[in-house]
């Protein structure tokens, strides 16, 4: 990459979608913590329980 190359600006709708997904994940973690449930995620081709 040369010096004069500017990084691409993320489109507004992509930034909004990313914020919405992060907010949803944070809400799920909060609810699961309150109920004492693990967060279940897909990791390395397997379903894994994450205790938070």
One Martini backbone bead per residue (centre of mass of N, CA, C, O) as a GRO file, in nm:
protein
   52
    1UNK     BB    1   0.096   0.036   0.023
    2UNK     BB    2   0.064   0.356  -0.019
    3UNK     BB    3   0.069   0.668   0.127
    4UNK     BB    4  -0.191   0.793  -0.045
    5UNK     BB    5  -0.376   0.585   0.077
    6UNK     BB    6  -0.704   0.558   0.160
    7UNK     BB    7  -0.923   0.453   0.357
    8UNK     BB    8  -1.215   0.316   0.354
    9UNK     BB    9  -1.536   0.406   0.384
   10UNK     BB   10  -1.795   0.326   0.570
   11UNK     BB   11  -2.098   0.268   0.531
   12UNK     BB   12  -2.368   0.358   0.711
   13UNK     BB   13  -2.528   0.083   0.707
   14UNK     BB   14  -2.293  -0.084   0.820
   15UNK     BB   15  -2.257   0.062   1.089
   16UNK     BB   16  -2.546   0.015   1.192
   17UNK     BB   17  -2.541  -0.295   1.181
   18UNK     BB   18  -2.302  -0.336   1.372
   19UNK     BB   19  -2.429  -0.196   1.617
   20UNK     BB   20  -2.678  -0.382   1.636
   21UNK     BB   21  -2.521  -0.649   1.683
   22UNK     BB   22  -2.372  -0.560   1.938
   23UNK     BB   23  -2.625  -0.492   2.103
   24UNK     BB   24  -2.754  -0.774   2.091
   25UNK     BB   25  -2.519  -0.927   2.225
   26UNK     BB   26  -2.525  -0.769   2.491
   27UNK     BB   27  -2.817  -0.846   2.566
   28UNK     BB   28  -2.775  -1.150   2.580
   29UNK     BB   29  -2.557  -1.150   2.795
   30UNK     BB   30  -2.727  -1.013   3.014
   31UNK     BB   31  -2.959  -1.218   3.027
   32UNK     BB   32  -2.789  -1.473   3.082
   33UNK     BB   33  -2.661  -1.372   3.343
   34UNK     BB   34  -2.931  -1.330   3.499
   35UNK     BB   35  -3.015  -1.653   3.443
   36UNK     BB   36  -2.754  -1.847   3.427
   37UNK     BB   37  -2.665  -1.867   3.125
   38UNK     BB   38  -2.525  -1.970   2.849
   39UNK     BB   39  -2.342  -1.895   2.571
   40UNK     BB   40  -2.412  -1.987   2.236
   41UNK     BB   41  -2.163  -2.087   1.996
   42UNK     BB   42  -1.978  -2.072   1.696
   43UNK     BB   43  -1.669  -2.277   1.697
   44UNK     BB   44  -1.477  -2.443   1.494
   45UNK     BB   45  -1.742  -2.620   1.404
   46UNK     BB   46  -1.876  -2.568   1.692
   47UNK     BB   47  -2.067  -2.600   1.975
   48UNK     BB   48  -2.041  -2.345   2.236
   49UNK     BB   49  -2.006  -2.277   2.573
   50UNK     BB   50  -2.030  -1.955   2.731
   51UNK     BB   51  -1.909  -1.836   3.028
   52UNK     BB   52  -1.997  -1.503   3.178
   0.00000   0.00000   0.00000
